[in-house]
Amino acid sequence: MNIKNLRYSAKEQAFMASVDIERFGRTFRYPCAVHGPQSMDPAAVVDRLRHKALQMSDT
């Protein structure tokens, strides 16, 4: 799993990124957002982005 283009939108008060998940030899990219303050712990941001991408990939 790779997180790309991680950025913070002050307007949306959210971290946004593209998360790549490899399944069955293919790469699927999911646009994800995590709402929170810009001072949010970076490890928490990454964990939440990964969790959201996995939820999207299971549908």
PQR file of N, CA, C, O and H, with PARSE charges and radii, in Angstrom:
ATOM      1  N   MET A   1       0.848  -1.164   0.000 -0.4000 1.5000
ATOM      2  CA  MET A   1       0.000   0.000   0.000 -0.0000 2.0000
ATOM      3  C   MET A   1       0.902   1.238   0.000  0.5500 1.7000
ATOM      4  O   MET A   1       1.850   1.323   0.781 -0.5500 1.4000
ATOM      5  N   ASN A   2       0.600   2.187  -0.876 -0.4000 1.5000
ATOM      6  CA  ASN A   2       1.374   3.427  -0.975 -0.0000 2.0000
ATOM      7  C   ASN A   2       0.446   4.620  -0.866  0.5500 1.7000
ATOM      8  O   ASN A   2      -0.644   4.633  -1.439 -0.5500 1.4000
ATOM      9  H   ASN A   2      -0.170   2.118  -1.510  0.4000 1.0000
ATOM     10  N   ILE A   3       0.891   5.621  -0.125 -0.4000 1.5000
ATOM     11  CA  ILE A   3       0.149   6.874  -0.011 -0.0000 2.0000
ATOM     12  C   ILE A   3       0.897   7.913  -0.832  0.5500 1.7000
ATOM     13  O   ILE A   3       2.095   8.130  -0.646 -0.5500 1.4000
ATOM     14  H   ILE A   3       1.776   5.610   0.340  0.4000 1.0000
ATOM     15  N   LYS A   4       0.166   8.555  -1.751 -0.4000 1.5000
ATOM     16  CA  LYS A   4       0.781   9.539  -2.642 -0.0000 2.0000
ATOM     17  C   LYS A   4       0.024  10.859  -2.566  0.5500 1.7000
ATOM     18  O   LYS A   4      -1.165  10.900  -2.249 -0.5500 1.4000
ATOM     19  H   LYS A   4      -0.807   8.378  -1.902  0.4000 1.0000
ATOM     20  N   ASN A   5       0.737  11.925  -2.863 -0.4000 1.5000
ATOM     21  CA  ASN A   5       0.142  13.265  -2.952 -0.0000 2.0000
ATOM     22  C   ASN A   5      -0.563  13.680  -1.666  0.5500 1.7000
ATOM     23  O   ASN A   5      -1.644  14.268  -1.714 -0.5500 1.4000
ATOM     24  H   ASN A   5       1.703  11.892  -3.121  0.4000 1.0000
ATOM     25  N   LEU A   6       0.031  13.383  -0.532 -0.4000 1.5000
ATOM     26  CA  LEU A   6      -0.564  13.766   0.752 -0.0000 2.0000
ATOM     27  C   LEU A   6      -0.487  15.275   0.908  0.5500 1.7000
ATOM     28  O   LEU A   6       0.578  15.875   0.766 -0.5500 1.4000
ATOM     29  H   LEU A   6       0.909  12.905  -0.492  0.4000 1.0000
ATOM     30  N   ARG A   7      -1.629  15.875   1.202 -0.4000 1.5000
ATOM     31  CA  ARG A   7      -1.687  17.325   1.391 -0.0000 2.0000
ATOM     32  C   ARG A   7      -2.775  17.658   2.401  0.5500 1.7000
ATOM     33  O   ARG A   7      -3.641  16.832   2.690 -0.5500 1.4000
ATOM     34  H   ARG A   7      -2.494  15.386   1.318  0.4000 1.0000
ATOM     35  N   TYR A   8      -2.723  18.877   2.935 -0.4000 1.5000
ATOM     36  CA  TYR A   8      -3.728  19.327   3.892 -0.0000 2.0000
ATOM     37  C   TYR A   8      -4.498  20.482   3.280  0.5500 1.7000
ATOM     38  O   TYR A   8      -3.908  21.419   2.743 -0.5500 1.4000
ATOM     39  H   TYR A   8      -2.020  19.547   2.700  0.4000 1.0000
ATOM     40  N   SER A   9      -5.814  20.410   3.365 -0.4000 1.5000
ATOM     41  CA  SER A   9      -6.671  21.487   2.881 -0.0000 2.0000
ATOM     42  C   SER A   9      -7.224  22.232   4.092  0.5500 1.7000
ATOM     43  O   SER A   9      -8.038  21.693   4.842 -0.5500 1.4000
ATOM     44  H   SER A   9      -6.293  19.648   3.802  0.4000 1.0000
ATOM     45  N   ALA A  10      -6.780  23.468   4.276 -0.4000 1.5000
ATOM     46  CA  ALA A  10      -7.284  24.270   5.391 -0.0000 2.0000
ATOM     47  C   ALA A  10      -8.773  24.559   5.214  0.5500 1.7000
ATOM     48  O   ALA A  10      -9.521  24.624   6.190 -0.5500 1.4000
ATOM     49  H   ALA A  10      -6.120  23.905   3.666  0.4000 1.0000
ATOM     50  N   LYS A  11      -9.193  24.729   3.975 -0.4000 1.5000
ATOM     51  CA  LYS A  11     -10.606  24.997   3.700 -0.0000 2.0000
ATOM     52  C   LYS A  11     -11.482  23.829   4.145  0.5500 1.7000
ATOM     53  O   LYS A  11     -12.525  24.036   4.765 -0.5500 1.4000
ATOM     54  H   LYS A  11      -8.586  24.676   3.182  0.4000 1.0000
ATOM     55  N   GLU A  12     -11.063  22.607   3.833 -0.4000 1.5000
ATOM     56  CA  GLU A  12     -11.825  21.402   4.186 -0.0000 2.0000
ATOM     57  C   GLU A  12     -11.470  20.877   5.577  0.5500 1.7000
ATOM     58  O   GLU A  12     -12.172  20.027   6.126 -0.5500 1.4000
ATOM     59  H   GLU A  12     -10.215  22.439   3.329  0.4000 1.0000
ATOM     60  N   GLN A  13     -10.384  21.387   6.137 -0.4000 1.5000
ATOM     61  CA  GLN A  13      -9.838  20.897   7.405 -0.0000 2.0000
ATOM     62  C   GLN A  13      -9.660  19.383   7.345  0.5500 1.7000
ATOM     63  O   GLN A  13     -10.129  18.638   8.206 -0.5500 1.4000
ATOM     64  H   GLN A  13      -9.815  22.077   5.692  0.4000 1.0000
ATOM     65  N   ALA A  14      -8.960  18.962   6.287 -0.4000 1.5000
ATOM     66  CA  ALA A  14      -8.780  17.526   6.059 -0.0000 2.0000
ATOM     67  C   ALA A  14      -7.466  17.261   5.333  0.5500 1.7000
ATOM     68  O   ALA A  14      -6.984  18.076   4.546 -0.5500 1.4000
ATOM     69  H   ALA A  14      -8.580  19.567   5.589  0.4000 1.0000
ATOM     70  N   PHE A  15      -6.910  16.096   5.626 -0.4000 1.5000
ATOM     71  CA  PHE A  15      -5.769  15.582   4.881 -0.0000 2.0000
ATOM     72  C   PHE A  15      -6.327  14.797   3.707  0.5500 1.7000
ATOM     73  O   PHE A  15      -7.282  14.036   3.863 -0.5500 1.4000
ATOM     74  H   PHE A  15      -7.302  15.434   6.265  0.4000 1.0000
ATOM     75  N   MET A  16      -5.738  14.980   2.534 -0.4000 1.5000
ATOM     76  CA  MET A  16      -6.195  14.274   1.345 -0.0000 2.0000
ATOM     77  C   MET A  16      -5.012  13.596   0.674  0.5500 1.7000
ATOM     78  O   MET A  16      -3.899  14.122   0.661 -0.5500 1.4000
ATOM     79  H   MET A  16      -4.962  15.599   2.408  0.4000 1.0000
ATOM     80  N   ALA A  17      -5.270  12.420   0.118 -0.4000 1.5000
ATOM     81  CA  ALA A  17      -4.198  11.674  -0.542 -0.0000 2.0000
ATOM     82  C   ALA A  17      -4.785  10.650  -1.496  0.5500 1.7000
ATOM     83  O   ALA A  17      -5.970  10.321  -1.437 -0.5500 1.4000
ATOM     84  H   ALA A  17      -6.174  11.992   0.128  0.4000 1.0000
ATOM     85  N   SER A  18      -3.935  10.160  -2.369 -0.4000 1.5000
ATOM     86  CA  SER A  18      -4.258   9.008  -3.209 -0.0000 2.0000
ATOM     87  C   SER A  18      -3.590   7.805  -2.557  0.5500 1.7000
ATOM     88  O   SER A  18      -2.399   7.839  -2.246 -0.5500 1.4000
ATOM     89  H   SER A  18      -2.972  10.427  -2.417  0.4000 1.0000
ATOM     90  N   VAL A  19      -4.357   6.750  -2.354 -0.4000 1.5000
ATOM     91  CA  VAL A  19      -3.815   5.550  -1.724 -0.0000 2.0000
ATOM     92  C   VAL A  19      -3.884   4.413  -2.732  0.5500 1.7000
ATOM     93  O   VAL A  19      -4.957   4.075  -3.232 -0.5500 1.4000
ATOM     94  H   VAL A  19      -5.324   6.722  -2.607  0.4000 1.0000
ATOM     95  N   ASP A  20      -2.727   3.826  -3.024 -0.4000 1.5000
ATOM     96  CA  ASP A  20      -2.635   2.703  -3.958 -0.0000 2.0000
ATOM     97  C   ASP A  20      -2.643   1.388  -3.192  0.5500 1.7000
ATOM     98  O   ASP A  20      -1.892   1.207  -2.233 -0.5500 1.4000
ATOM     99  H   ASP A  20      -1.856   4.101  -2.618  0.4000 1.0000
ATOM    100  N   ILE A  21      -3.503   0.474  -3.629 -0.4000 1.5000
ATOM    101  CA  ILE A  21      -3.571  -0.862  -3.047 -0.0000 2.0000
ATOM    102  C   ILE A  21      -3.370  -1.862  -4.170  0.5500 1.7000
ATOM    103  O   ILE A  21      -4.011  -1.768  -5.217 -0.5500 1.4000
ATOM    104  H   ILE A  21      -4.113   0.621  -4.407  0.4000 1.0000
ATOM    105  N   GLU A  22      -2.481  -2.819  -3.951 -0.4000 1.5000
ATOM    106  CA  GLU A  22      -2.247  -3.865  -4.946 -0.0000 2.0000
ATOM    107  C   GLU A  22      -3.075  -5.091  -4.598  0.5500 1.7000
ATOM    108  O   GLU A  22      -3.023  -5.604  -3.480 -0.5500 1.4000
ATOM    109  H   GLU A  22      -1.961  -2.895  -3.100  0.4000 1.0000
ATOM    110  N   ARG A  23      -3.846  -5.552  -5.591 -0.4000 1.5000
ATOM    111  CA  ARG A  23      -4.654  -6.763  -5.437 -0.0000 2.0000
ATOM    112  C   ARG A  23      -4.631  -7.525  -6.745  0.5500 1.7000
ATOM    113  O   ARG A  23      -4.804  -6.954  -7.822 -0.5500 1.4000
ATOM    114  H   ARG A  23      -3.887  -5.135  -6.499  0.4000 1.0000
ATOM    115  N   PHE A  24      -4.416  -8.817  -6.633 -0.4000 1.5000
ATOM    116  CA  PHE A  24      -4.453  -9.694  -7.807 -0.0000 2.0000
ATOM    117  C   PHE A  24      -3.512  -9.218  -8.911  0.5500 1.7000
ATOM    118  O   PHE A  24      -3.821  -9.346 -10.095 -0.5500 1.4000
ATOM    119  H   PHE A  24      -4.275  -9.281  -5.758  0.4000 1.0000
ATOM    120  N   GLY A  25      -2.359  -8.666  -8.515 -0.4000 1.5000
ATOM    121  CA  GLY A  25      -1.376  -8.216  -9.485 -0.0000 2.0000
ATOM    122  C   GLY A  25      -1.697  -6.887 -10.144  0.5500 1.7000
ATOM    123  O   GLY A  25      -1.009  -6.473 -11.077 -0.5500 1.4000
ATOM    124  H   GLY A  25      -2.108  -8.562  -7.552  0.4000 1.0000
ATOM    125  N   ARG A  26      -2.734  -6.216  -9.667 -0.4000 1.5000
ATOM    126  CA  ARG A  26      -3.124  -4.917 -10.223 -0.0000 2.0000
ATOM    127  C   ARG A  26      -3.085  -3.868  -9.127  0.5500 1.7000
ATOM    128  O   ARG A  26      -3.240  -4.184  -7.947 -0.5500 1.4000
ATOM    129  H   ARG A  26      -3.293  -6.551  -8.909  0.4000 1.0000
ATOM    130  N   THR A  27      -2.878  -2.630  -9.517 -0.4000 1.5000
ATOM    131  CA  THR A  27      -2.865  -1.523  -8.565 -0.0000 2.0000
ATOM    132  C   THR A  27      -4.147  -0.721  -8.724  0.5500 1.7000
ATOM    133  O   THR A  27      -4.517  -0.316  -9.826 -0.5500 1.4000
ATOM    134  H   THR A  27      -2.752  -2.373 -10.475  0.4000 1.0000
ATOM    135  N   PHE A  28      -4.811  -0.504  -7.602 -0.4000 1.5000
ATOM    136  CA  PHE A  28      -6.037   0.285  -7.575 -0.0000 2.0000
ATOM    137  C   PHE A  28      -5.768   1.536  -6.744  0.5500 1.7000
ATOM    138  O   PHE A  28      -5.196   1.452  -5.657 -0.5500 1.4000
ATOM    139  H   PHE A  28      -4.510  -0.834  -6.707  0.4000 1.0000
ATOM    140  N   ARG A  29      -6.180   2.693  -7.253 -0.4000 1.5000
ATOM    141  CA  ARG A  29      -5.937   3.973  -6.576 -0.0000 2.0000
ATOM    142  C   ARG A  29      -7.259   4.518  -6.037  0.5500 1.7000
ATOM    143  O   ARG A  29      -8.262   4.583  -6.747 -0.5500 1.4000
ATOM    144  H   ARG A  29      -6.645   2.762  -8.135  0.4000 1.0000
ATOM    145  N   TYR A  30      -7.230   4.905  -4.770 -0.4000 1.5000
ATOM    146  CA  TYR A  30      -8.417   5.427  -4.104 -0.0000 2.0000
ATOM    147  C   TYR A  30      -8.134   6.824  -3.560  0.5500 1.7000
ATOM    148  O   TYR A  30      -7.150   7.019  -2.847 -0.5500 1.4000
ATOM    149  H   TYR A  30      -6.415   4.852  -4.193  0.4000 1.0000
ATOM    150  N   PRO A  31      -8.987   7.802  -3.887 -0.5600 1.5000
ATOM    151  CA  PRO A  31      -8.844   9.134  -3.299  0.2800 2.0000
ATOM    152  C   PRO A  31      -9.462   9.105  -1.899  0.5500 1.7000
ATOM    153  O   PRO A  31     -10.622   8.729  -1.736 -0.5500 1.4000
ATOM    154  N   CYS A  32      -8.694   9.498  -0.907 -0.4000 1.5000
ATOM    155  CA  CYS A  32      -9.168   9.425   0.477 -0.0000 2.0000
ATOM    156  C   CYS A  32      -8.968  10.757   1.185  0.5500 1.7000
ATOM    157  O   CYS A  32      -8.067  11.525   0.850 -0.5500 1.4000
ATOM    158  H   CYS A  32      -7.751   9.804  -1.039  0.4000 1.0000
ATOM    159  N   ALA A  33      -9.824  11.018   2.170 -0.4000 1.5000
ATOM    160  CA  ALA A  33      -9.716  12.219   2.997 -0.0000 2.0000
ATOM    161  C   ALA A  33      -9.938  11.848   4.454  0.5500 1.7000
ATOM    162  O   ALA A  33     -10.769  11.001   4.782 -0.5500 1.4000
ATOM    163  H   ALA A  33     -10.556  10.394   2.443  0.4000 1.0000
ATOM    164  N   VAL A  34      -9.175  12.502   5.316 -0.4000 1.5000
ATOM    165  CA  VAL A  34      -9.295  12.320   6.761 -0.0000 2.0000
ATOM    166  C   VAL A  34      -9.450  13.699   7.376  0.5500 1.7000
ATOM    167  O   VAL A  34      -8.561  14.542   7.249 -0.5500 1.4000
ATOM    168  H   VAL A  34      -8.499  13.190   5.049  0.4000 1.0000
ATOM    169  N   HIS A  35     -10.565  13.932   8.036 -0.4000 1.5000
ATOM    170  CA  HIS A  35     -10.810  15.227   8.668 -0.0000 2.0000
ATOM    171  C   HIS A  35     -10.099  15.308  10.010  0.5500 1.7000
ATOM    172  O   HIS A  35     -10.080  14.347  10.779 -0.5500 1.4000
ATOM    173  H   HIS A  35     -11.287  13.247   8.139  0.4000 1.0000
ATOM    174  N   GLY A  36      -9.517  16.468  10.276 -0.4000 1.5000
ATOM    175  CA  GLY A  36      -8.817  16.694  11.530 -0.0000 2.0000
ATOM    176  C   GLY A  36      -7.962  17.943  11.435  0.5500 1.7000
ATOM    177  O   GLY A  36      -7.827  18.533  10.363 -0.5500 1.4000
ATOM    178  H   GLY A  36      -9.532  17.249   9.651  0.4000 1.0000
ATOM    179  N   PRO A  37      -7.383  18.343  12.560 -0.5600 1.5000
ATOM    180  CA  PRO A  37      -6.535  19.539  12.559  0.2800 2.0000
ATOM    181  C   PRO A  37      -5.202  19.272  11.867  0.5500 1.7000
ATOM    182  O   PRO A  37      -4.751  18.130  11.776 -0.5500 1.4000
ATOM    183  N   GLN A  38      -4.590  20.330  11.388 -0.4000 1.5000
ATOM    184  CA  GLN A  38      -3.307  20.194  10.705 -0.0000 2.0000
ATOM    185  C   GLN A  38      -2.232  19.645  11.644  0.5500 1.7000
ATOM    186  O   GLN A  38      -1.235  19.083  11.189 -0.5500 1.4000
ATOM    187  H   GLN A  38      -4.956  21.258  11.462  0.4000 1.0000
ATOM    188  N   SER A  39      -2.433  19.807  12.945 -0.4000 1.5000
ATOM    189  CA  SER A  39      -1.469  19.324  13.939 -0.0000 2.0000
ATOM    190  C   SER A  39      -1.680  17.854  14.308  0.5500 1.7000
ATOM    191  O   SER A  39      -1.020  17.343  15.212 -0.5500 1.4000
ATOM    192  H   SER A  39      -3.242  20.263  13.315  0.4000 1.0000
ATOM    193  N   MET A  40      -2.586  17.178  13.620 -0.4000 1.5000
ATOM    194  CA  MET A  40      -2.878  15.767  13.901 -0.0000 2.0000
ATOM    195  C   MET A  40      -1.612  14.920  13.775  0.5500 1.7000
ATOM    196  O   MET A  40      -0.773  15.175  12.911 -0.5500 1.4000
ATOM    197  H   MET A  40      -3.122  17.593  12.885  0.4000 1.0000
ATOM    198  N   ASP A  41      -1.479  13.918  14.633 -0.4000 1.5000
ATOM    199  CA  ASP A  41      -0.318  13.032  14.623 -0.0000 2.0000
ATOM    200  C   ASP A  41      -0.177  12.373  13.244  0.5500 1.7000
ATOM    201  O   ASP A  41      -1.127  11.759  12.759 -0.5500 1.4000
ATOM    202  H   ASP A  41      -2.160  13.710  15.334  0.4000 1.0000
ATOM    203  N   PRO A  42       0.989  12.493  12.613 -0.5600 1.5000
ATOM    204  CA  PRO A  42       1.181  11.918  11.272  0.2800 2.0000
ATOM    205  C   PRO A  42       0.886  10.422  11.190  0.5500 1.7000
ATOM    206  O   PRO A  42       0.347   9.957  10.186 -0.5500 1.4000
ATOM    207  N   ALA A  43       1.228   9.670  12.221 -0.4000 1.5000
ATOM    208  CA  ALA A  43       0.954   8.225  12.208 -0.0000 2.0000
ATOM    209  C   ALA A  43      -0.546   7.965  12.196  0.5500 1.7000
ATOM    210  O   ALA A  43      -1.006   7.020  11.554 -0.5500 1.4000
ATOM    211  H   ALA A  43       1.667  10.047  13.037  0.4000 1.0000
ATOM    212  N   ALA A  44      -1.310   8.789  12.897 -0.4000 1.5000
ATOM    213  CA  ALA A  44      -2.767   8.638  12.917 -0.0000 2.0000
ATOM    214  C   ALA A  44      -3.358   8.964  11.548  0.5500 1.7000
ATOM    215  O   ALA A  44      -4.293   8.300  11.099 -0.5500 1.4000
ATOM    216  H   ALA A  44      -0.936   9.556  13.419  0.4000 1.0000
ATOM    217  N   VAL A  45      -2.821   9.974  10.894 -0.4000 1.5000
ATOM    218  CA  VAL A  45      -3.293  10.338   9.551 -0.0000 2.0000
ATOM    219  C   VAL A  45      -3.078   9.166   8.595  0.5500 1.7000
ATOM    220  O   VAL A  45      -3.986   8.792   7.853 -0.5500 1.4000
ATOM    221  H   VAL A  45      -2.062  10.513  11.258  0.4000 1.0000
ATOM    222  N   VAL A  46      -1.885   8.594   8.612 -0.4000 1.5000
ATOM    223  CA  VAL A  46      -1.562   7.471   7.723 -0.0000 2.0000
ATOM    224  C   VAL A  46      -2.460   6.274   8.015  0.5500 1.7000
ATOM    225  O   VAL A  46      -2.987   5.654   7.091 -0.5500 1.4000
ATOM    226  H   VAL A  46      -1.147   8.898   9.214  0.4000 1.0000
ATOM    227  N   ASP A  47      -2.639   5.945   9.291 -0.4000 1.5000
ATOM    228  CA  ASP A  47      -3.495   4.809   9.657 -0.0000 2.0000
ATOM    229  C   ASP A  47      -4.923   5.007   9.169  0.5500 1.7000
ATOM    230  O   ASP A  47      -5.536   4.080   8.640 -0.5500 1.4000
ATOM    231  H   ASP A  47      -2.211   6.449  10.041  0.4000 1.0000
ATOM    232  N   ARG A  48      -5.451   6.207   9.345 -0.4000 1.5000
ATOM    233  CA  ARG A  48      -6.836   6.464   8.933 -0.0000 2.0000
ATOM    234  C   ARG A  48      -6.982   6.460   7.416  0.5500 1.7000
ATOM    235  O   ARG A  48      -7.990   5.983   6.895 -0.5500 1.4000
ATOM    236  H   ARG A  48      -4.953   6.960   9.775  0.4000 1.0000
ATOM    237  N   LEU A  49      -5.989   6.988   6.700 -0.4000 1.5000
ATOM    238  CA  LEU A  49      -6.038   6.949   5.235 -0.0000 2.0000
ATOM    239  C   LEU A  49      -6.010   5.508   4.733  0.5500 1.7000
ATOM    240  O   LEU A  49      -6.770   5.145   3.835 -0.5500 1.4000
ATOM    241  H   LEU A  49      -5.170   7.376   7.123  0.4000 1.0000
ATOM    242  N   ARG A  50      -5.145   4.698   5.305 -0.4000 1.5000
ATOM    243  CA  ARG A  50      -5.070   3.285   4.905 -0.0000 2.0000
ATOM    244  C   ARG A  50      -6.376   2.568   5.195  0.5500 1.7000
ATOM    245  O   ARG A  50      -6.854   1.782   4.377 -0.5500 1.4000
ATOM    246  H   ARG A  50      -4.527   4.992   6.034  0.4000 1.0000
ATOM    247  N   HIS A  51      -6.953   2.837   6.355 -0.4000 1.5000
ATOM    248  CA  HIS A  51      -8.219   2.200   6.732 -0.0000 2.0000
ATOM    249  C   HIS A  51      -9.324   2.572   5.738  0.5500 1.7000
ATOM    250  O   HIS A  51     -10.084   1.707   5.301 -0.5500 1.4000
ATOM    251  H   HIS A  51      -6.565   3.475   7.020  0.4000 1.0000
ATOM    252  N   LYS A  52      -9.411   3.845   5.385 -0.4000 1.5000
ATOM    253  CA  LYS A  52     -10.437   4.281   4.428 -0.0000 2.0000
ATOM    254  C   LYS A  52     -10.246   3.625   3.063  0.5500 1.7000
ATOM    255  O   LYS A  52     -11.215   3.203   2.433 -0.5500 1.4000
ATOM    256  H   LYS A  52      -8.794   4.547   5.740  0.4000 1.0000
ATOM    257  N   ALA A  53      -9.004   3.542   2.611 -0.4000 1.5000
ATOM    258  CA  ALA A  53      -8.738   2.922   1.308 -0.0000 2.0000
ATOM    259  C   ALA A  53      -9.114   1.447   1.326  0.5500 1.7000
ATOM    260  O   ALA A  53      -9.690   0.942   0.362 -0.5500 1.4000
ATOM    261  H   ALA A  53      -8.217   3.885   3.123  0.4000 1.0000
ATOM    262  N   LEU A  54      -8.797   0.757   2.406 -0.4000 1.5000
ATOM    263  CA  LEU A  54      -9.155  -0.661   2.504 -0.0000 2.0000
ATOM    264  C   LEU A  54     -10.664  -0.849   2.510  0.5500 1.7000
ATOM    265  O   LEU A  54     -11.172  -1.798   1.913 -0.5500 1.4000
ATOM    266  H   LEU A  54      -8.329   1.167   3.190  0.4000 1.0000
ATOM    267  N   GLN A  55     -11.386   0.044   3.178 -0.4000 1.5000
ATOM    268  CA  GLN A  55     -12.854  -0.028   3.164 -0.0000 2.0000
ATOM    269  C   GLN A  55     -13.378   0.141   1.747  0.5500 1.7000
ATOM    270  O   GLN A  55     -14.287  -0.578   1.330 -0.5500 1.4000
ATOM    271  H   GLN A  55     -10.973   0.815   3.663  0.4000 1.0000
ATOM    272  N   MET A  56     -12.817   1.079   1.012 -0.4000 1.5000
ATOM    273  CA  MET A  56     -13.265   1.323  -0.358 -0.0000 2.0000
ATOM    274  C   MET A  56     -12.923   0.149  -1.267  0.5500 1.7000
ATOM    275  O   MET A  56     -13.681  -0.160  -2.187 -0.5500 1.4000
ATOM    276  H   MET A  56     -12.079   1.663   1.351  0.4000 1.0000
ATOM    277  N   SER A  57     -11.798  -0.506  -1.023 -0.4000 1.5000
ATOM    278  CA  SER A  57     -11.378  -1.596  -1.901 -0.0000 2.0000
ATOM    279  C   SER A  57     -12.190  -2.863  -1.680  0.5500 1.7000
ATOM    280  O   SER A  57     -12.229  -3.734  -2.549 -0.5500 1.4000
ATOM    281  H   SER A  57     -11.183  -0.255  -0.276  0.4000 1.0000
ATOM    282  N   ASP A  58     -12.833  -2.973  -0.536 -0.4000 1.5000
ATOM    283  CA  ASP A  58     -13.632  -4.163  -0.236 -0.0000 2.0000
ATOM    284  C   ASP A  58     -15.046  -4.087  -0.785  0.5500 1.7000
ATOM    285  O   ASP A  58     -15.804  -5.051  -0.674 -0.5500 1.4000
ATOM    286  H   ASP A  58     -12.802  -2.265   0.170  0.4000 1.0000
ATOM    287  N   THR A  59     -15.414  -2.955  -1.375 -0.4000 1.5000
ATOM    288  CA  THR A  59     -16.781  -2.812  -1.894 -0.0000 2.0000
ATOM    289  C   THR A  59     -16.853  -3.181  -3.351  0.5500 1.7000
ATOM    290  O   THR A  59     -17.926  -3.120  -3.951 -0.5500 1.4000
ATOM    291  H   THR A  59     -14.798  -2.172  -1.465  0.4000 1.0000
TER
END
